[in-house]
Amino acid sequence: MLDHEQLAEFAERGYLLVPDAVPEHLLAAASRAVDGLEPPPPQLQGPHHHFLDAAQYPPLQALLTDSQAFSLAECLTGPGTLDVPPQVQVALNIPPFPHRPGMHHIDGAPHEPDGRPGTFTLLAGILLTDQLSNDMGNLWVWPGTHLTHAAYFREHGPEAFFDANGYPPIALPEPEQITGRAGDLLLAHYLLGHNIGGNTSTATRCAVYFRIKRTGHDPHWRAFLQDPWFDYAPFR
């Protein structure tokens, strides 16, 4: 369970890191599954992604469903409110990659085949490698932008998502880099601005991401873009 301080942190900052959410045996099995994927090109530096059918990779799906990760995510939305996502993303960041993102983005552009943006409720990320300091391939986040993004869409209308193409022109705070150990769980609001960081360490960074929707999310994307707590009953 998440305590009151953790819920308050998520409400204010738009993300939360939960230490030791996934046990070692699940991490080891998932790491073996990642090692069995098609390797990146030999000379590649920087980000490399695999977007996979989660049901076809049980050790990766188990990171979410066989640990406390999924129930911790539902602490934010209410028991029994989330759907297990069909897709899993393996995100590598290969050094040397001396990159610093210039700005944030939100996911969901370009739009889905049915014409709506690819919104979801929250991002659940499990670290498979330690990222104990900055510039180790860490994800960058802009705290509080889940609230300023919602305010932007209330002012300009939800269809402004399409004009922004993932980059709404909002005022940005100072970014932060997500640091943690293998097995830590990142829970991030969909509307939180984020981006890929650089990796000046000697090790490839690996994280696994799940984009999770509240049951019945898709038809209500317009309301969700304007009300950051539309899918989050405990915060309403």
C-alpha positions in Angstrom: 0.0 0.0 0.0 1.0 3.6 -0.5 0.9 5.9 2.5 -0.5 9.4 2.8 2.9 11.0 2.2 3.4 9.0 -1.0 -0.1 9.9 -2.3 0.5 13.6 -1.5 3.9 13.4 -3.4 2.2 11.9 -6.4 -0.6 14.5 -6.3 1.9 17.4 -6.2 4.8 16.1 -8.4 3.0 13.8 -10.8 5.2 10.8 -10.1 6.5 8.5 -7.4 9.4 6.1 -7.0 8.6 3.0 -4.8 11.8 1.2 -3.7 12.1 -2.6 -3.9 8.7 -3.1 -5.5 9.8 -6.1 -7.6 11.7 -9.1 -6.1 15.0 -10.4 -7.3 13.8 -13.6 -8.9 11.4 -11.7 -11.2 14.2 -9.2 -12.1 16.6 -12.1 -12.9 14.0 -13.8 -15.2 13.2 -10.5 -16.9 16.8 -9.7 -17.5 17.3 -13.1 -19.2 14.3 -12.4 -21.4 15.8 -9.0 -22.4 19.2 -10.7 -23.1 17.3 -13.0 -25.5 15.8 -10.2 -27.6 17.4 -9.1 -30.9 20.4 -7.0 -29.9 20.8 -3.4 -31.0 23.1 -2.6 -33.9 26.8 -2.9 -32.7 27.6 0.8 -33.2 24.4 2.1 -31.7 24.7 4.8 -29.0 21.7 6.2 -27.0 18.2 4.9 -26.9 17.0 1.6 -28.2 13.5 0.3 -27.7 11.5 -3.0 -28.0 7.7 -2.7 -28.1 6.4 -6.2 -27.4 3.2 -8.2 -26.9 3.3 -8.6 -23.2 1.5 -12.0 -23.3 4.3 -13.4 -25.5 7.0 -12.5 -22.9 5.7 -13.8 -19.5 8.9 -12.9 -17.6 8.5 -9.3 -18.6 4.7 -9.2 -17.9 5.4 -10.8 -14.5 7.3 -7.7 -13.4 3.9 -6.0 -13.3 1.5 -8.7 -12.5 3.4 -11.1 -10.2 4.9 -8.4 -8.0 3.2 -5.7 -6.0 3.6 -3.2 -8.8 0.1 -3.5 -10.2 -1.6 -3.3 -6.9 0.5 -0.2 -6.0 -0.7 1.4 -9.3 -4.3 0.7 -8.3 -3.6 2.6 -5.0 -3.7 5.7 -7.2 -6.9 4.9 -9.1 -8.9 2.5 -6.8 -9.0 -1.3 -6.4 -10.0 -3.2 -9.5 -10.0 -0.1 -11.8 -7.0 -0.8 -14.1 -6.6 -3.1 -17.1 -3.4 -5.1 -17.5 -1.8 -3.5 -20.5 -1.2 -5.6 -23.7 2.1 -4.1 -24.5 5.5 -3.9 -22.7 8.4 -1.6 -23.7 12.0 -2.5 -23.0 14.0 0.7 -23.0 17.8 0.6 -23.3 20.1 3.6 -23.2 23.6 2.7 -24.5 26.7 4.7 -23.6 28.4 6.8 -24.5 25.4 9.2 -25.1 26.2 12.7 -24.0 22.7 14.0 -24.5 20.6 16.5 -22.6 17.0 16.9 -23.6 16.0 20.4 -24.5 12.4 20.1 -23.5 9.6 17.7 -22.4 6.9 15.7 -24.2 3.8 13.7 -23.4 3.0 10.4 -25.2 0.2 9.8 -27.6 1.2 11.5 -30.8 0.6 10.9 -33.6 -3.0 9.9 -33.0 -4.5 6.4 -33.0 -6.2 4.8 -36.1 -9.6 5.8 -34.7 -8.5 9.5 -34.6 -8.1 9.9 -30.8 -4.8 10.6 -29.2 -2.9 7.7 -27.6 -3.7 8.7 -24.0 -3.5 6.4 -21.0 -3.8 6.7 -17.3 -0.3 6.1 -15.9 3.1 4.9 -16.7 4.6 2.1 -14.6 8.3 1.7 -15.1 10.5 -1.0 -13.4 14.3 -0.4 -13.3 16.2 -3.5 -14.4 19.6 -1.8 -13.8 20.8 0.5 -11.1 20.7 4.3 -11.9 22.2 5.6 -8.7 23.3 9.0 -10.1 22.4 11.4 -12.9 23.4 10.9 -16.5 23.2 7.1 -16.4 20.5 6.9 -19.1 17.9 8.1 -16.6 14.5 9.3 -17.5 14.0 13.0 -17.1 10.8 14.4 -15.7 9.4 17.9 -15.1 7.6 17.8 -11.8 4.1 19.2 -11.6 3.6 19.4 -15.3 0.7 17.0 -15.0 -1.2 19.9 -13.5 0.0 22.6 -16.0 -0.7 20.4 -18.9 -4.3 19.9 -17.7 -4.7 23.6 -17.2 -3.4 24.2 -20.8 -6.0 21.8 -22.2 -8.8 23.4 -20.2 -7.8 26.8 -21.6 -7.3 25.7 -25.2 -9.5 22.7 -25.4 -8.5 19.0 -25.6 -8.2 19.2 -29.4 -5.1 21.4 -28.8 -3.4 18.1 -28.2 -3.2 17.5 -32.0 -1.7 20.9 -32.7 0.9 20.4 -29.9 1.9 17.0 -31.4 3.2 15.9 -28.0 4.8 19.2 -27.0 2.3 21.5 -25.4 3.8 25.0 -25.0 3.7 25.3 -21.2 6.0 27.0 -18.7 8.5 24.4 -17.4 10.1 23.9 -14.0 13.6 22.6 -13.6 13.7 18.9 -14.7 14.8 16.0 -12.4 16.4 12.7 -13.3 14.9 9.5 -11.9 17.5 7.7 -9.9 17.1 4.3 -8.2 18.0 0.7 -8.0 17.0 -2.4 -9.9 13.5 -3.4 -8.7 12.4 0.1 -8.0 9.0 1.1 -9.4 8.2 4.4 -11.1 4.6 5.5 -11.2 4.0 8.5 -13.4 0.9 10.4 -14.4 0.2 10.3 -18.1 0.3 14.1 -18.3 3.7 14.4 -16.6 6.3 15.9 -19.0 9.3 13.6 -19.5 12.1 12.8 -21.9 15.1 10.6 -22.6 18.3 11.6 -20.9 21.9 10.9 -21.7 24.2 8.1 -20.5 27.8 9.0 -19.7 28.3 6.0 -17.5 30.0 2.7 -18.6 26.8 0.6 -18.4 23.7 0.2 -20.6 20.7 1.3 -18.7 17.6 -0.9 -18.9 14.0 -0.2 -17.8 10.7 -1.8 -18.6 7.6 0.3 -19.1 3.9 -0.4 -19.0 1.3 2.1 -20.2 -1.7 1.4 -18.1 -5.3 2.5 -18.6 -8.2 2.7 -16.3 -11.0 0.5 -17.5 -13.1 2.5 -19.9 -10.5 5.2 -20.4 -10.6 5.7 -24.2 -14.0 7.4 -24.7 -13.2 9.9 -22.0 -9.9 11.2 -23.3 -11.2 14.8 -23.7 -12.2 14.9 -20.0 -9.0 13.3 -18.9 -6.8 15.8 -20.7 -8.6 18.6 -18.9 -9.0 17.0 -15.4 -5.8 15.3 -14.2 -7.8 13.3 -11.6 -10.5 12.1 -13.9 -9.1 8.5 -13.8 -7.9 8.8 -10.2 -10.9 8.5 -7.9 -8.9 8.6 -4.6 -7.6 12.1 -5.5 -11.0 13.5 -6.4 
